[in-house]
């Protein structure tokens, strides 16, 4: 799944496809690799954190 995509007039956007629809944020003036790396680190950290439901 590709989350970070180039924006036609410059920068990159975050695009998520969800069951209920799609969400797009941006454009951000950062290199695509920087934003993709940040998202990968956050999602990896989230997976390693136990989830507790109250």
Residue, then its C-alpha position, 0 to 999 in steps of 0.5 A: x500500500x502506498x501512503x505517501x504520493x507526489x502532488x502534481x503542483x509540488x510536495x507530497x500528500x498522505x492518502x489513506x483508503x479506509x473501509x468507509x472512504x478515503x482521507x487525503x492530507x497535504x501537500x507537505x513540502x518534504x521529500x517523499x522518503x522523509x514522510x514515508x519513513x516517519x509514517x513507517x516508524x510511527x506505525x511500527x511503534x504502534x504495532x509493538x505497543x499493547x492495546x488495552x480496551x476499557 
